[in-house]
Each structure stands twice: as C-alpha cells, then as structure tokens.
C-alpha cells in the first residue's frame, strides 16, 4: 500500500488564524508520522484507462443510502461518490477544501467562520451549486445526524452570504468543527436544496458519480457524472482532483466473507472489501491477477452498551461486565494473526497528541471472580445480556462468541443474537431490543470523529454530567498542545462510565484485481481516479 508522507501540505492554511493552522498540522502530521492510517497519496492517473464497469463486493446491503441518517461505513463508502462535503481529508489527514473554495476565514475570537463556495460547481440536476443548498444541507445534517447534532449545539447561526458565501457562527470555540464537516461517515453532505425537503426525495449531489439504480440485496449502481467540476490540486487522500474514469460503479452486497474471497480470486469482483485475515495467504497466491490490500491501523473494534434501557443502564453493572472482559482474547479471536492486531488500552498510539494512560488499569482485566462479586453488589439477578453481532464482519462475530463465554464464566446469562449487518444497524436504533452490540471504527487524528457515542443521540445514548463537562473543556480548547492534555480526562470518563469498550487496534485486509489501476488504499474505499485495464 502507499503510505502518507511525513510532511503536511499547508496550501490554503494562510486564511486560518495561525493557532488553528498549527493545530491542524499537529492533528494530521503527528498521526501520519507515528502511524500509517491507510490514506495514500494517489499518483498521476493521466494514463489510466477510461470506461468499463467495476464490480465492488461490499460486506452487505446498506439499510439505506441517506448519508446523514446513517453512520454506517458502508453507506458512507457508497455515497461519498455521489455527495461531497465542504471539506475533506488529504493523505496526511489534514483538513482540505472540497466544495469550499479554500480554508475558512476565522474571526479573532474563533467564533465566526466565513466559507466561500467554489464557483461553477454543477449539481447532478444540471444547475449550479449555491449557498442556499449548503445552508439547507448543513441544517438538515444538524437535525438528523448524531455527529451533526453535536455540532448543531455549538452553532449559534448559519446563514447564506450572497450566492456563494456561508457564515457560520459558534456559541463557543469548537476545535473539531472542520473535521466534523469533513468525515464521510454520517456525512455533512451537500445536497440540492429541492431534493431534501421535507424528506430526501432523490440523491442529487455534486460528486463524480451520480445515482442510477438500487436493487436491494442485488446492487447499487452509480454512473459517471459528465458535468463534474473537479478541483485543480493534485489528488491526495480524499482531497484534490477527482475524476470518474469508470463508466459505472456496481456496489454488490456479499455478506459471506468467503464468497468475497472466492469472487476476488475468480475475477468476479474487481474489489472485495474487508476480508478475513486468514485469507491473506490465498489472496497472495492469487497474484499477479489479485492484489492484497493491507490498510495499516485501519481502526478499532468496540463494544457499545445500552445506557438508556435494559439491564446495563446500571453503571456499576457495566463496570462489572468490563471487569469480566479480556480484550486480548477478543482480538486474538477476531484476527488470529498478530500481524493484524495490537492489544493496547490507550485510545491513541504513542507519539500522537492524544496518547493517554488514563483509566487503562481496567483494560483487559478478564477477572471473572471480581466481575461476579461486582455484579452481585450492583444487584444483578440473572437477567440475560443481549449481545448483537453480525457475521458479515466475521471478526465482530468471533469476538462476540468469546465475550459471551467470558461473561458466562463471571456468572452472567447471555443471549447472543447473530443478525445481518443491515438488521443490526436498524435494531440498534431501538433501545428495547439490545444490551450490547459489536461494531468498529476507523482510527482518526481528531478524537471527536469516532466513535459517534462521543456525540449526541448515537445508539447507546450515553449522556452524563461527566461526559458533558470533560468534552466541553476538550472541545473548547483550540490550542493543540493544551487540548492533547485534556484528552486524558475524556478517556478516563469512558473507562469509568463504560458507554463502550474499545477492544484494540487492527489492520484491514481487502483485495483488488490487478486490472483495477490507480486504486488508493483508504478506510472508506473510493473509486474515483481509478481505471479498469482492458
């Protein structure tokens, strides 16, 4: 895979106050230097072939295609080709403009952001994008998306300033703002205003591909948008010039991981997402026709607890469950090959601004007797703990099996519910249906980007005084060095209140056909600037 450079592009940062610019360089540069996040800089693609259709095997069927409503990676992966945000991330995970003309002009007090929109950007409907589209889209995002709701609480006003200008005023300084606007998951997607009121009627964005057709459980098809308005900068991560070289992108739900492996080896799929790590030997033997893709530090699995309803609304009982869990066993079960995972309690790696040891003494405890005693003190009386997991992410399922046994050894009753991913995503929105579910996230340089439980109203519904106070202090501090020191208090609160358990960190395995040229490894795989050899 291609690795990000250790330097951080600074083009466009002059419009930010120096404090903000240095903070973003620290966020992106330090992480890119310390760990490879799997966001390579794309090479020149002038000679790449045009035309053809790529069959792209995904882990399952998306429960919908609205990129604001769902934080599921699968939805973001597909719809980032149709919709674009104001800002995005370059190969070093630094924020870069996409639909915005450049970086925002920020007032001295850090409360007012002036954003100029690129001129002449075409919507898929044929008309030009304008400020009213941006305002309507961001207002919808702040109403519907868990991530957007968190941002919305910080926003005092959002108004259009002429046809191509937007002004956003904050109630207090809010350091994660631009990163929140840039993430593909739960995306602050910019949509045609007329397509979104009162509900999303059609998918009208500005991306290099436009929506053509979706047949549930068969495929979602996107086609090249001939009127696409590309940026001029060289491609870098998700930033810079995007070009639709392929005629069609066909996202095919393939829930069975082994079927994705076989399909990539047979040439049925030009790309197969998130394969079981034990398949790497077979993929390597498929060379030169098949190319394995190992995305380093892809992300972290985590276990979400229902704090709103059910047996685990009790914080002492969640602590008892935490005591029973051994993350080392879970990671070994999920990934097997130790080249693909690391067991460590710190949410961020050493050498990064947010490395902290706070709370880590309760990580990987795996103490059934202590857990049983703590559960008894918490009033546990044998209620089953409902654990949801999907086999479409095989490592989720394998970890859930082990966790269920760990809890049984500590005297808990468990009810392991194995469902397809779309069903899990649907059920997790109903607090009456589950107590625990398994999921995972990418690893990002901005802590507030993931998991969504750090925001508001995400499944799990974590809300406490300690959460509010630690996050407020953390998010209102815009000095990167001081902010890094404040992350420890947030991490301590997570370990104390157990809204979720971070299990460890892992590398991702995918595969592509050697005919799929120009592909850049990424957490949310993208297929602009990618051609298919004849």
Residue pairs with C-beta under 8 A, 6 or more apart in sequence:
1 36
1 38
1 40
1 293
1 294
1 295
1 296
1 521
2 40
2 41
2 43
2 520
2 521
3 36
3 40
3 296
4 32
4 36
4 37
4 39
4 40
4 41
4 91
4 92
4 93
4 237
5 32
5 41
5 91
5 92
6 29
6 32
6 33
7 29
7 92
8 25
8 28
8 29
8 32
8 92
8 94
9 90
9 92
9 94
9 96
9 236
10 21
10 25
11 233
12 96
12 97
12 102
12 103
13 21
13 24
13 25
13 103
14 21
14 103
15 102
15 103
15 104
15 105
16 24
16 103
16 104
16 106
17 106
17 108
17 110
19 110
19 478
19 479
20 106
20 110
20 478
22 480
23 175
23 478
23 479
23 480
23 483
24 94
24 95
24 178
25 94
26 353
26 480
26 481
27 93
27 94
27 179
27 353
27 445
27 446
27 480
28 89
28 90
28 92
28 93
28 94
28 95
28 445
29 92
29 94
30 351
30 352
30 353
30 445
31 37
31 93
31 348
31 352
31 353
31 444
31 445
32 91
32 92
32 93
32 445
33 351
34 349
34 350
34 351
34 352
35 296
35 297
35 349
35 351
35 352
35 443
36 296
36 297
37 93
37 296
37 297
37 442
37 443
37 444
37 445
37 523
38 295
38 296
38 297
38 298
38 508
38 521
38 522
38 523
39 89
39 90
39 91
39 92
39 93
39 237
39 238
39 520
39 521
39 522
39 523
40 91
40 237
40 520
40 521
40 522
41 90
41 91
41 235
41 236
41 237
41 520
42 234
42 235
42 236
42 237
42 240
42 518
42 520
42 529
43 518
45 235
45 243
45 245
45 518
45 529
45 530
45 531
48 245
48 517
48 518
48 529
48 530
48 531
49 245
49 517
49 531
49 532
49 533
49 534
50 245
50 246
50 531
51 245
51 246
51 247
51 532
52 246
52 247
52 248
52 531
52 532
52 534
53 246
53 247
53 248
53 249
53 250
53 532
54 246
54 248
54 249
54 250
54 270
54 271
54 516
54 527
54 530
54 532
55 250
55 252
55 268
55 269
55 270
55 271
56 249
56 250
56 251
56 252
56 269
56 270
56 271
56 273
56 525
56 527
57 252
57 254
57 259
57 260
57 263
57 264
57 269
57 271
57 272
57 273
58 74
58 77
58 78
58 251
58 252
58 253
58 254
58 273
59 74
59 253
59 254
59 255
59 257
59 260
59 273
59 274
59 392
59 393
59 421
60 74
60 253
60 254
60 255
60 390
60 392
60 420
60 421
60 422
61 216
61 217
61 253
61 255
61 420
61 421
61 422
62 70
62 72
62 74
62 75
62 78
62 220
62 253
62 422
63 70
63 72
63 75
63 422
63 425
63 426
64 70
64 75
65 75
65 78
65 79
65 203
65 211
65 214
65 220
66 75
66 79
66 200
67 75
67 76
67 79
67 80
67 83
67 184
67 186
67 187
67 189
68 140
68 141
68 144
68 145
68 148
68 186
68 187
68 188
68 189
69 144
69 145
70 76
70 186
70 425
71 145
71 146
71 147
71 185
71 186
71 452
71 458
72 185
72 421
72 425
73 185
73 442
73 523
73 524
74 421
75 185
76 183
76 184
76 185
76 186
76 187
76 524
77 184
77 251
77 273
77 524
77 525
77 526
78 220
78 222
78 251
79 187
79 189
79 203
79 205
80 184
80 187
80 207
80 238
80 524
80 526
81 207
81 208
81 209
81 222
81 249
81 526
81 527
81 528
82 124
82 203
82 205
82 207
82 209
82 210
82 211
82 222
83 187
83 189
83 190
83 191
83 203
83 205
83 206
83 207
84 98
84 99
84 189
84 190
84 205
84 206
84 207
85 98
85 99
85 181
85 182
85 183
85 184
85 187
85 188
85 189
85 190
86 97
86 98
86 99
86 100
86 115
86 117
86 134
86 181
86 182
86 188
86 190
87 95
87 96
87 97
87 98
87 100
87 178
87 181
87 182
88 95
88 96
88 97
88 98
88 182
88 237
88 238
88 239
89 95
89 96
89 182
89 237
89 238
89 239
90 96
90 236
90 237
90 238
90 239
90 240
91 236
91 237
91 239
92 236
92 237
93 237
93 444
93 445
95 103
95 178
95 179
95 182
96 233
96 236
96 237
96 239
96 240
97 103
97 231
97 239
98 182
98 231
98 238
98 239
99 117
99 118
99 121
99 129
99 134
99 190
99 206
100 115
100 116
100 117
100 118
101 116
101 117
101 118
101 119
101 164
102 116
104 113
104 114
104 115
104 178
105 113
105 114
106 112
106 113
106 114
107 113
109 173
110 170
110 173
110 478
111 156
111 169
111 170
111 171
111 172
111 173
112 167
112 168
112 169
112 170
113 167
113 168
113 169
113 170
113 177
114 161
114 165
114 166
114 167
115 134
115 165
115 166
115 167
115 168
116 164
116 165
117 129
117 130
117 131
117 134
117 164
117 165
117 166
118 129
118 164
118 229
118 231
119 128
119 164
120 128
120 229
121 128
121 129
121 206
121 229
122 128
122 129
122 206
122 225
122 227
122 228
122 229
123 129
123 133
123 192
123 204
123 205
123 206
124 192
124 203
124 204
124 205
124 206
124 207
124 210
124 211
124 225
124 227
125 192
125 195
125 204
126 227
127 192
129 190
129 206
130 160
130 163
130 164
131 160
131 161
131 162
131 163
131 164
131 165
131 166
132 160
132 193
133 190
133 191
133 192
133 193
134 160
134 166
134 190
135 158
135 159
135 160
135 166
136 191
136 193
136 196
136 197
137 188
137 189
137 190
137 191
137 193
137 196
138 148
138 158
138 166
138 168
138 188
138 190
139 158
140 191
140 196
141 147
141 148
141 151
141 187
141 188
141 189
142 148
142 149
142 151
142 152
142 155
142 158
143 149
143 152
145 186
145 187
145 188
146 186
146 452
146 455
146 456
146 457
146 458
147 180
147 183
147 185
147 186
147 188
147 449
147 452
147 455
148 180
148 186
148 188
149 455
149 456
149 457
150 180
150 448
150 454
150 455
150 456
151 174
151 177
151 180
151 181
151 188
153 456
154 170
154 171
154 172
154 174
154 177
154 475
155 168
155 169
155 170
155 171
156 169
156 170
156 171
157 167
157 168
157 169
158 166
158 167
158 168
158 169
159 166
159 167
160 166
160 167
161 167
168 177
170 177
172 476
173 476
173 477
173 478
174 475
174 476
175 474
175 475
175 476
175 477
175 478
175 483
176 446
176 447
176 448
176 449
176 475
179 444
179 445
179 446
179 448
179 449
180 188
180 446
180 448
180 449
181 188
182 188
183 444
183 449
184 238
184 524
185 442
185 450
185 452
185 524
186 452
189 205
190 205
190 206
191 200
191 203
191 204
191 205
192 204
192 205
194 204
195 201
195 202
195 203
195 204
202 211
203 210
203 211
206 228
206 229
207 225
207 228
207 242
208 224
208 225
208 228
208 230
208 242
208 243
208 244
208 528
209 222
209 223
209 224
209 225
209 244
209 249
209 528
210 222
210 223
210 224
210 225
211 220
211 222
212 221
212 222
212 223
212 248
213 219
213 220
213 221
214 220
214 221
217 253
218 252
218 253
219 250
219 251
219 252
219 253
220 250
220 251
221 248
221 249
221 250
221 251
222 248
222 249
222 251
223 247
223 248
223 249
224 244
224 246
224 247
224 248
225 244
228 242
228 243
228 244
230 241
230 242
230 243
231 239
231 240
231 241
231 242
232 241
233 239
233 240
233 241
234 240
234 241
235 241
235 242
235 520
235 529
237 520
237 522
238 522
238 526
241 529
242 528
242 529
243 528
243 529
244 528
245 518
245 528
245 529
245 530
245 531
245 532
246 527
246 530
246 531
246 532
249 527
252 269
254 260
254 263
254 269
254 272
255 391
255 392
255 420
255 421
256 392
257 274
257 275
257 276
257 279
257 391
257 392
257 394
258 276
258 279
260 269
260 272
260 273
260 275
261 272
261 275
261 276
261 279
261 282
261 283
261 511
262 268
263 269
263 272
264 271
264 272
264 275
264 283
264 286
264 290
264 511
264 512
264 513
265 282
265 283
265 286
265 290
267 289
267 513
269 513
270 512
270 513
270 515
270 516
270 532
271 510
271 511
271 512
271 513
271 516
271 519
271 525
271 527
272 510
272 511
272 512
273 510
273 525
274 393
274 508
274 509
274 510
275 283
275 509
275 510
275 511
276 394
276 395
276 509
277 335
277 336
277 337
277 340
277 395
277 507
277 509
278 336
278 337
279 509
280 292
280 294
280 337
280 509
283 290
283 292
283 509
283 511
284 292
286 511
287 514
288 514
289 513
289 514
290 511
290 512
290 513
290 514
291 511
291 512
291 513
291 514
292 509
292 510
292 511
293 508
293 509
293 510
293 511
293 512
293 519
293 521
294 507
294 508
294 509
295 507
295 508
295 509
295 510
295 521
295 522
295 523
296 507
297 349
297 443
297 505
297 507
298 442
298 443
298 506
298 507
298 508
298 523
299 440
299 441
299 442
299 443
299 505
299 506
299 508
299 523
300 347
300 440
300 441
300 443
300 502
300 503
300 504
300 505
300 506
301 330
301 331
301 334
301 395
301 396
301 399
301 438
301 439
301 440
301 502
301 503
301 504
301 506
302 438
302 439
302 440
302 441
302 451
302 500
302 501
302 502
302 503
303 325
303 403
303 436
303 437
303 438
303 500
303 501
303 503
304 428
304 436
304 437
304 438
304 439
304 451
304 453
304 459
304 460
304 499
304 500
305 312
305 318
305 321
305 435
305 436
305 460
305 498
305 499
305 500
305 501
306 312
306 313
306 431
306 434
306 435
306 436
306 459
306 460
306 461
307 313
307 315
307 318
307 460
307 461
307 462
307 463
307 499
308 431
308 460
308 461
309 431
309 432
310 386
310 431
310 432
310 434
310 435
311 317
311 380
311 383
311 384
311 385
311 435
312 318
312 321
312 385
312 435
312 436
314 378
314 379
315 497
315 498
316 374
316 377
316 378
317 375
317 378
317 379
317 380
318 497
318 498
319 362
319 374
319 378
319 498
320 371
320 372
320 374
320 375
320 378
320 380
320 410
321 371
321 375
321 385
321 407
321 410
321 412
321 436
321 498
322 362
322 365
322 495
322 498
322 501
323 362
323 365
323 367
323 370
323 371
323 374
323 410
324 365
324 366
324 367
324 368
324 371
324 406
324 407
324 409
324 410
324 412
325 364
325 365
325 366
325 403
325 406
325 407
325 501
326 364
326 365
326 366
326 406
327 343
327 363
327 364
327 501
327 503
327 504
328 343
328 364
328 366
328 504
329 366
329 402
329 406
330 399
330 402
330 403
330 503
330 504
331 341
331 342
331 343
331 399
331 503
331 504
331 506
332 338
332 341
333 395
333 398
333 399
333 401
333 402
334 341
334 394
334 395
334 396
334 398
334 399
334 503
334 506
335 341
335 395
335 506
339 507
340 506
340 507
340 509
341 504
341 505
341 506
341 507
342 504
342 505
342 506
343 364
343 504
344 504
344 505
345 357
345 359
345 360
345 363
345 364
345 502
346 355
346 356
346 357
346 360
346 491
347 354
347 356
347 447
347 487
347 491
347 494
347 502
348 354
348 355
348 356
348 447
348 487
349 355
349 505
352 445
353 445
353 480
353 481
353 483
353 484
353 487
354 447
354 484
354 487
356 487
356 488
356 491
357 488
358 488
358 489
358 491
358 492
358 495
359 491
359 492
359 494
359 495
359 496
360 495
362 495
363 495
365 371
366 406
368 406
368 409
368 410
368 411
369 410
371 410
371 411
371 412
372 410
372 411
375 410
375 411
375 412
380 411
380 412
382 413
383 413
384 413
384 414
384 415
385 407
385 412
385 413
385 414
385 415
385 435
385 436
386 414
386 415
386 417
386 433
386 434
386 435
386 436
387 400
387 403
387 404
387 414
387 415
387 416
387 417
387 434
387 435
387 436
387 437
387 438
388 400
388 417
388 419
388 424
388 427
388 428
388 433
388 434
388 436
388 437
388 438
389 396
389 397
389 399
389 400
389 416
389 417
389 418
389 419
389 424
389 437
389 438
390 396
390 397
390 418
390 419
390 420
390 421
390 423
390 424
390 438
391 397
391 418
391 420
392 420
392 421
393 421
393 438
393 440
395 440
395 506
396 438
396 439
396 440
397 418
397 438
399 438
399 503
400 416
400 418
400 438
401 416
403 436
404 414
404 416
407 414
408 414
417 434
419 427
424 437
427 433
427 434
428 434
428 437
428 459
429 459
431 461
437 459
439 451
440 506
441 450
441 451
442 450
442 523
442 524
443 450
443 505
444 450
447 454
447 474
447 487
447 490
448 454
448 455
448 471
448 475
451 458
451 500
452 458
453 459
453 460
453 462
453 499
453 500
454 471
454 490
456 463
460 499
460 500
462 497
462 499
462 500
464 493
464 497
466 493
466 496
466 497
467 493
467 497
467 499
470 486
470 489
470 490
470 492
470 493
471 490
473 486
473 489
474 483
474 486
474 487
474 489
474 490
477 483
477 486
494 500
494 502
508 523
510 521
510 525
512 519
514 533
515 532
515 533
516 530
516 531
516 532
516 533
517 530
517 531
517 532
517 533
518 529
518 530
518 531
519 525
519 527
519 530
520 526
520 529
520 530
